[in-house]
Amino acid sequence: MTNPVAEEEKNTSSVTMRRDILESIAKGYLSELKHVITEIDIDNMVYGAELITNEQANRFLTDYFNGDVYYYTAYNIHNLVRPEISFLCLRVF
């Protein structure tokens, strides 16, 4: 959600995480859940984002090695590029 380039982008040099978008998402999330979310949840929001990003990158890479049978791919090495894009987005943390 925070990457300014399309998911099909092959040029990873333009990949980044827009911190302002991330902060807006977090503020919206927290404003709606302020009565049910715990301090532990809040303390682990960044960790959760990192964890799910790593998980998704591993799933893309696994699919690449399995012959791209699960995720749609727009080009031959799409599922090989996706993990790199995922990890580049984590640079903000």
N, CA, C and O atoms as a GROMACS GRO file, in nm:
protein
  372
    1MET      N    1   0.081  -0.121   0.000
    1MET     CA    2   0.000   0.000   0.000
    1MET      C    3   0.084   0.126   0.000
    1MET      O    4   0.036   0.232  -0.041
    2THR      N    5   0.207   0.118   0.044
    2THR     CA    6   0.287   0.239   0.057
    2THR      C    7   0.390   0.257  -0.054
    2THR      O    8   0.454   0.361  -0.061
    3ASN      N    9   0.405   0.159  -0.139
    3ASN     CA   10   0.503   0.164  -0.247
    3ASN      C   11   0.448   0.252  -0.360
    3ASN      O   12   0.336   0.230  -0.405
    4PRO      N   13   0.524   0.352  -0.407
    4PRO     CA   14   0.473   0.443  -0.509
    4PRO      C   15   0.472   0.386  -0.651
    4PRO      O   16   0.416   0.449  -0.741
    5VAL      N   17   0.532   0.270  -0.673
    5VAL     CA   18   0.535   0.213  -0.808
    5VAL      C   19   0.442   0.092  -0.817
    5VAL      O   20   0.402   0.035  -0.715
    6ALA      N   21   0.408   0.055  -0.938
    6ALA     CA   22   0.315  -0.055  -0.961
    6ALA      C   23   0.374  -0.188  -0.916
    6ALA      O   24   0.495  -0.204  -0.909
    7GLU      N   25   0.287  -0.281  -0.885
    7GLU     CA   26   0.331  -0.413  -0.838
    7GLU      C   27   0.411  -0.486  -0.946
    7GLU      O   28   0.495  -0.570  -0.913
    8GLU      N   29   0.387  -0.456  -1.072
    8GLU     CA   30   0.456  -0.522  -1.182
    8GLU      C   31   0.591  -0.456  -1.214
    8GLU      O   32   0.658  -0.496  -1.309
    9GLU      N   33   0.631  -0.357  -1.136
    9GLU     CA   34   0.755  -0.284  -1.161
    9GLU      C   35   0.876  -0.378  -1.162
    9GLU      O   36   0.893  -0.460  -1.072
   10LYS      N   37   0.958  -0.365  -1.266
   10LYS     CA   38   1.080  -0.445  -1.276
   10LYS      C   39   1.202  -0.369  -1.223
   10LYS      O   40   1.299  -0.430  -1.180
   11ASN      N   41   1.196  -0.237  -1.227
   11ASN     CA   42   1.307  -0.154  -1.182
   11ASN      C   43   1.293  -0.130  -1.032
   11ASN      O   44   1.215  -0.046  -0.989
   12THR      N   45   1.369  -0.204  -0.954
   12THR     CA   46   1.354  -0.196  -0.809
   12THR      C   47   1.419  -0.072  -0.748
   12THR      O   48   1.404  -0.047  -0.628
   13SER      N   49   1.490   0.006  -0.828
   13SER     CA   50   1.554   0.126  -0.772
   13SER      C   51   1.453   0.233  -0.732
   13SER      O   52   1.486   0.321  -0.653
   14SER      N   53   1.333   0.226  -0.784
   14SER     CA   54   1.230   0.325  -0.749
   14SER      C   55   1.136   0.277  -0.639
   14SER      O   56   1.039   0.346  -0.605
   15VAL      N   57   1.164   0.162  -0.584
   15VAL     CA   58   1.079   0.104  -0.480
   15VAL      C   59   1.116   0.162  -0.344
   15VAL      O   60   1.234   0.171  -0.309
   16THR      N   61   1.016   0.201  -0.270
   16THR     CA   62   1.036   0.252  -0.135
   16THR      C   63   0.905   0.243  -0.058
   16THR      O   64   0.801   0.211  -0.115
   17MET      N   65   0.910   0.271   0.069
   17MET     CA   66   0.788   0.281   0.148
   17MET      C   67   0.766   0.428   0.179
   17MET      O   68   0.854   0.496   0.230
   18ARG      N   69   0.647   0.475   0.147
   18ARG     CA   70   0.614   0.614   0.179
   18ARG      C   71   0.569   0.620   0.325
   18ARG      O   72   0.459   0.577   0.360
   19ARG      N   73   0.656   0.673   0.407
   19ARG     CA   74   0.631   0.678   0.551
   19ARG      C   75   0.503   0.754   0.584
   19ARG      O   76   0.432   0.716   0.678
   20ASP      N   77   0.471   0.860   0.510
   20ASP     CA   78   0.350   0.937   0.537
   20ASP      C   79   0.225   0.852   0.517
   20ASP      O   80   0.128   0.866   0.591
   21ILE      N   81   0.227   0.765   0.416
   21ILE     CA   82   0.112   0.676   0.393
   21ILE      C   83   0.102   0.575   0.506
   21ILE      O   84  -0.007   0.548   0.557
   22LEU      N   85   0.215   0.519   0.546
   22LEU     CA   86   0.217   0.423   0.657
   22LEU      C   87   0.163   0.487   0.784
   22LEU      O   88   0.083   0.426   0.856
   23GLU      N   89   0.205   0.608   0.813
   23GLU     CA   90   0.157   0.678   0.933
   23GLU      C   91   0.007   0.705   0.925
   23GLU      O   92  -0.063   0.693   1.026
   24SER      N   93  -0.043   0.740   0.807
   24SER     CA   94  -0.188   0.763   0.791
   24SER      C   95  -0.266   0.635   0.813
   24SER      O   96  -0.371   0.636   0.878
   25ILE      N   97  -0.216   0.524   0.760
   25ILE     CA   98  -0.282   0.395   0.780
   25ILE      C   99  -0.285   0.361   0.929
   25ILE      O  100  -0.389   0.320   0.982
   26ALA      N  101  -0.173   0.378   0.995
   26ALA     CA  102  -0.164   0.346   1.139
   26ALA      C  103  -0.258   0.435   1.220
   26ALA      O  104  -0.327   0.386   1.310
   27LYS      N  105  -0.261   0.564   1.190
   27LYS     CA  106  -0.351   0.655   1.263
   27LYS      C  107  -0.497   0.617   1.243
   27LYS      O  108  -0.574   0.617   1.338
   28GLY      N  109  -0.535   0.586   1.120
   28GLY     CA  110  -0.673   0.545   1.093
   28GLY      C  111  -0.709   0.416   1.165
   28GLY      O  112  -0.816   0.405   1.224
   29TYR      N  113  -0.620   0.321   1.161
   29TYR     CA  114  -0.638   0.193   1.228
   29TYR      C  115  -0.655   0.213   1.379
   29TYR      O  116  -0.748   0.161   1.440
   30LEU      N  117  -0.564   0.290   1.436
   30LEU     CA  118  -0.567   0.313   1.581
   30LEU      C  119  -0.689   0.394   1.623
   30LEU      O  120  -0.746   0.369   1.730
   31SER      N  121  -0.732   0.491   1.541
   31SER     CA  122  -0.847   0.572   1.578
   31SER      C  123  -0.975   0.490   1.585
   31SER      O  124  -1.063   0.518   1.667
   32GLU      N  125  -0.986   0.390   1.499
   32GLU     CA  126  -1.106   0.306   1.498
   32GLU      C  127  -1.104   0.197   1.604
   32GLU      O  128  -1.209   0.149   1.646
   33LEU      N  129  -0.987   0.159   1.648
   33LEU     CA  130  -0.975   0.048   1.743
   33LEU      C  131  -0.927   0.092   1.881
   33LEU      O  132  -0.889   0.008   1.963
   34LYS      N  133  -0.928   0.222   1.906
   34LYS     CA  134  -0.871   0.273   2.032
   34LYS      C  135  -0.935   0.214   2.157
   34LYS      O  136  -0.873   0.213   2.263
   35HIS      N  137  -1.058   0.164   2.146
   35HIS     CA  138  -1.126   0.110   2.264
   35HIS      C  139  -1.101  -0.039   2.283
   35HIS      O  140  -1.134  -0.094   2.389
   36VAL      N  141  -1.044  -0.106   2.182
   36VAL     CA  142  -1.022  -0.250   2.195
   36VAL      C  143  -0.877  -0.292   2.180
   36VAL      O  144  -0.841  -0.404   2.217
   37ILE      N  145  -0.794  -0.206   2.126
   37ILE     CA  146  -0.654  -0.242   2.104
   37ILE      C  147  -0.574  -0.224   2.233
   37ILE      O  148  -0.599  -0.132   2.311
   38THR      N  149  -0.479  -0.313   2.254
   38THR     CA  150  -0.398  -0.308   2.377
   38THR      C  151  -0.263  -0.240   2.349
   38THR      O  152  -0.224  -0.220   2.234
   39GLU      N  153  -0.194  -0.206   2.456
   39GLU     CA  154  -0.061  -0.148   2.443
   39GLU      C  155   0.034  -0.247   2.375
   39GLU      O  156   0.121  -0.207   2.297
   40ILE      N  157   0.018  -0.374   2.404
   40ILE     CA  158   0.101  -0.476   2.340
   40ILE      C  159   0.078  -0.477   2.190
   40ILE      O  160   0.173  -0.488   2.113
   41ASP      N  161  -0.048  -0.464   2.148
   41ASP     CA  162  -0.080  -0.455   2.005
   41ASP      C  163  -0.011  -0.336   1.941
   41ASP      O  164   0.050  -0.347   1.835
   42ILE      N  165  -0.021  -0.222   2.005
   42ILE     CA  166   0.039  -0.099   1.953
   42ILE      C  167   0.191  -0.113   1.946
   42ILE      O  168   0.253  -0.075   1.846
   43ASP      N  169   0.250  -0.169   2.051
   43ASP     CA  170   0.395  -0.186   2.054
   43ASP      C  171   0.445  -0.280   1.944
   43ASP      O  172   0.561  -0.271   1.904
   44ASN      N  173   0.359  -0.368   1.896
   44ASN     CA  174   0.400  -0.467   1.797
   44ASN      C  175   0.351  -0.438   1.656
   44ASN      O  176   0.364  -0.523   1.568
   45MET      N  177   0.296  -0.320   1.632
   45MET     CA  178   0.246  -0.288   1.498
   45MET      C  179   0.357  -0.292   1.392
   45MET      O  180   0.337  -0.348   1.285
   46VAL      N  181   0.470  -0.233   1.422
   46VAL     CA  182   0.580  -0.232   1.325
   46VAL      C  183   0.631  -0.374   1.304
   46VAL      O  184   0.655  -0.416   1.191
   47TYR      N  185   0.648  -0.447   1.412
   47TYR     CA  186   0.693  -0.586   1.401
   47TYR      C  187   0.594  -0.667   1.316
   47TYR      O  188   0.637  -0.747   1.232
   48GLY      N  189   0.466  -0.646   1.335
   48GLY     CA  190   0.366  -0.717   1.257
   48GLY      C  191   0.377  -0.686   1.108
   48GLY      O  192   0.364  -0.775   1.024
   49ALA      N  193   0.401  -0.559   1.076
   49ALA     CA  194   0.418  -0.519   0.936
   49ALA      C  195   0.542  -0.586   0.876
   49ALA      O  196   0.539  -0.633   0.762
   50GLU      N  197   0.650  -0.589   0.953
   50GLU     CA  198   0.772  -0.655   0.906
   50GLU      C  199   0.750  -0.805   0.887
   50GLU      O  200   0.793  -0.864   0.788
   51LEU      N  201   0.682  -0.866   0.983
   51LEU     CA  202   0.658  -1.010   0.979
   51LEU      C  203   0.574  -1.051   0.859
   51LEU      O  204   0.609  -1.145   0.788
   52ILE      N  205   0.465  -0.981   0.834
   52ILE     CA  206   0.378  -1.018   0.723
   52ILE      C  207   0.446  -0.990   0.589
   52ILE      O  208   0.423  -1.062   0.492
   53THR      N  209   0.528  -0.886   0.584
   53THR     CA  210   0.602  -0.857   0.461
   53THR      C  211   0.702  -0.968   0.432
   53THR      O  212   0.715  -1.013   0.318
   54ASN      N  213   0.772  -1.013   0.535
   54ASN     CA  214   0.866  -1.125   0.518
   54ASN      C  215   0.794  -1.252   0.477
   54ASN      O  216   0.841  -1.326   0.390
   55GLU      N  217   0.681  -1.279   0.538
   55GLU     CA  218   0.604  -1.398   0.503
   55GLU      C  219   0.561  -1.394   0.357
   55GLU      O  220   0.573  -1.493   0.285
   56GLN      N  221   0.510  -1.280   0.314
   56GLN     CA  222   0.464  -1.268   0.176
   56GLN      C  223   0.580  -1.282   0.077
   56GLN      O  224   0.566  -1.345  -0.027
   57ALA      N  225   0.694  -1.223   0.110
   57ALA     CA  226   0.812  -1.236   0.024
   57ALA      C  227   0.853  -1.383   0.011
   57ALA      O  228   0.888  -1.428  -0.098
   58ASN      N  229   0.849  -1.456   0.121
   58ASN     CA  230   0.882  -1.599   0.117
   58ASN      C  231   0.781  -1.677   0.033
   58ASN      O  232   0.819  -1.771  -0.037
   59ARG      N  233   0.655  -1.639   0.038
   59ARG     CA  234   0.554  -1.708  -0.042
   59ARG      C  235   0.575  -1.682  -0.191
   59ARG      O  236   0.560  -1.773  -0.273
   60PHE      N  237   0.610  -1.557  -0.227
   60PHE     CA  238   0.640  -1.527  -0.368
   60PHE      C  239   0.759  -1.610  -0.416
   60PHE      O  240   0.756  -1.669  -0.524
   61LEU      N  241   0.864  -1.612  -0.334
   61LEU     CA  242   0.984  -1.686  -0.372
   61LEU      C  243   0.957  -1.836  -0.384
   61LEU      O  244   1.005  -1.900  -0.478
   62THR      N  245   0.881  -1.890  -0.292
   62THR     CA  246   0.844  -2.032  -0.298
   62THR      C  247   0.765  -2.060  -0.425
   62THR      O  248   0.788  -2.162  -0.491
   63ASP      N  249   0.672  -1.972  -0.459
   63ASP     CA  250   0.594  -1.991  -0.580
   63ASP      C  251   0.684  -1.986  -0.704
   63ASP      O  252   0.664  -2.063  -0.798
   64TYR      N  253   0.780  -1.896  -0.704
   64TYR     CA  254   0.875  -1.889  -0.816
   64TYR      C  255   0.945  -2.023  -0.833
   64TYR      O  256   0.953  -2.075  -0.944
   65PHE      N  257   0.997  -2.079  -0.723
   65PHE     CA  258   1.069  -2.206  -0.730
   65PHE      C  259   0.976  -2.323  -0.766
   65PHE      O  260   1.022  -2.425  -0.818
   66ASN      N  261   0.847  -2.309  -0.740
   66ASN     CA  262   0.751  -2.414  -0.773
   66ASN      C  263   0.691  -2.397  -0.912
   66ASN      O  264   0.599  -2.470  -0.949
   67GLY      N  265   0.742  -2.303  -0.989
   67GLY     CA  266   0.694  -2.286  -1.126
   67GLY      C  267   0.582  -2.185  -1.141
   67GLY      O  268   0.508  -2.190  -1.239
   68ASP      N  269   0.566  -2.093  -1.046
   68ASP     CA  270   0.463  -1.988  -1.053
   68ASP      C  271   0.322  -2.046  -1.070
   68ASP      O  272   0.249  -2.008  -1.162
   69VAL      N  273   0.287  -2.136  -0.982
   69VAL     CA  274   0.157  -2.203  -0.992
   69VAL      C  275   0.048  -2.139  -0.906
   69VAL      O  276  -0.070  -2.169  -0.925
   70TYR      N  277   0.085  -2.052  -0.813
   70TYR     CA  278  -0.014  -1.996  -0.721
   70TYR      C  279  -0.047  -1.851  -0.755
   70TYR      O  280  -0.164  -1.818  -0.774
   71TYR      N  281   0.052  -1.765  -0.762
   71TYR     CA  282   0.029  -1.623  -0.786
   71TYR      C  283   0.033  -1.590  -0.935
   71TYR      O  284   0.112  -1.647  -1.010
   72TYR      N  285  -0.053  -1.499  -0.976
   72TYR     CA  286  -0.048  -1.447  -1.112
   72TYR      C  287   0.086  -1.378  -1.132
   72TYR      O  288   0.133  -1.307  -1.044
   73THR      N  289   0.147  -1.398  -1.246
   73THR     CA  290   0.270  -1.328  -1.280
   73THR      C  291   0.252  -1.255  -1.412
   73THR      O  292   0.192  -1.308  -1.506
   74ALA      N  293   0.305  -1.133  -1.419
   74ALA     CA  294   0.294  -1.052  -1.540
   74ALA      C  295   0.412  -1.073  -1.634
   74ALA      O  296   0.405  -1.038  -1.752
   75TYR      N  297   0.521  -1.131  -1.583
   75TYR     CA  298   0.639  -1.159  -1.664
   75TYR      C  299   0.716  -1.274  -1.601
   75TYR      O  300   0.685  -1.317  -1.490
   76ASN      N  301   0.815  -1.324  -1.672
   76ASN     CA  302   0.883  -1.448  -1.639
   76ASN      C  303   0.938  -1.456  -1.497
   76ASN      O  304   0.918  -1.558  -1.430
   77ILE      N  305   1.004  -1.354  -1.448
   77ILE     CA  306   1.066  -1.362  -1.314
   77ILE      C  307   0.993  -1.275  -1.212
   77ILE      O  308   1.052  -1.230  -1.114
   78HIS      N  309   0.866  -1.251  -1.234
   78HIS     CA  310   0.787  -1.164  -1.148
   78HIS      C  311   0.794  -1.206  -1.002
   78HIS      O  312   0.816  -1.123  -0.914
   79ASN      N  313   0.776  -1.335  -0.975
   79ASN     CA  314   0.779  -1.382  -0.836
   79ASN      C  315   0.920  -1.388  -0.777
   79ASN      O  316   0.936  -1.413  -0.658
   80LEU      N  317   1.022  -1.365  -0.860
   80LEU     CA  318   1.158  -1.350  -0.810
   80LEU      C  319   1.186  -1.205  -0.774
   80LEU      O  320   1.264  -1.177  -0.683
   81VAL      N  321   1.122  -1.112  -0.845
   81VAL     CA  322   1.140  -0.969  -0.819
   81VAL      C  323   1.055  -0.925  -0.699
   81VAL      O  324   1.097  -0.839  -0.623
   82ARG      N  325   0.938  -0.983  -0.682
   82ARG     CA  326   0.848  -0.943  -0.574
   82ARG      C  327   0.912  -0.950  -0.434
   82ARG      O  328   0.892  -0.857  -0.356
   83PRO      N  329   0.986  -1.054  -0.400
   83PRO     CA  330   1.049  -1.054  -0.267
   83PRO      C  331   1.148  -0.939  -0.250
   83PRO      O  332   1.156  -0.880  -0.142
   84GLU      N  333   1.222  -0.908  -0.354
   84GLU     CA  334   1.316  -0.796  -0.345
   84GLU      C  335   1.240  -0.666  -0.319
   84GLU      O  336   1.282  -0.586  -0.236
   85ILE      N  337   1.130  -0.647  -0.389
   85ILE     CA  338   1.048  -0.527  -0.368
   85ILE      C  339   0.996  -0.524  -0.225
   85ILE      O  340   0.997  -0.419  -0.161
   86SER      N  341   0.951  -0.638  -0.175
   86SER     CA  342   0.901  -0.645  -0.038
   86SER      C  343   1.007  -0.604   0.062
   86SER      O  344   0.980  -0.526   0.154
   87PHE      N  345   1.128  -0.656   0.046
   87PHE     CA  346   1.235  -0.624   0.140
   87PHE      C  347   1.280  -0.480   0.127
   87PHE      O  348   1.318  -0.418   0.227
   88LEU      N  349   1.278  -0.425   0.007
   88LEU     CA  350   1.314  -0.284  -0.012
   88LEU      C  351   1.217  -0.193   0.061
   88LEU      O  352   1.256  -0.089   0.112
   89CYS      N  353   1.091  -0.232   0.066
   89CYS     CA  354   0.991  -0.151   0.135
   89CYS      C  355   1.015  -0.148   0.286
   89CYS      O  356   0.967  -0.057   0.355
   90LEU      N  357   1.086  -0.244   0.337
   90LEU     CA  358   1.114  -0.248   0.480
   90LEU      C  359   1.228  -0.156   0.522
   90LEU      O  360   1.252  -0.139   0.642
   91ARG      N  361   1.297  -0.095   0.427
   91ARG     CA  362   1.410  -0.008   0.461
   91ARG      C  363   1.371   0.105   0.555
   91ARG      O  364   1.456   0.155   0.629
   92VAL      N  365   1.247   0.146   0.554
   92VAL     CA  366   1.203   0.258   0.636
   92VAL      C  367   1.212   0.226   0.785
   92VAL      O  368   1.227   0.316   0.868
   93PHE      N  369   1.202   0.098   0.820
   93PHE     CA  370   1.206   0.058   0.960
   93PHE      C  371   1.349   0.053   1.006
   93PHE      O  372   1.376   0.022   1.122
   0.00000   0.00000   0.00000
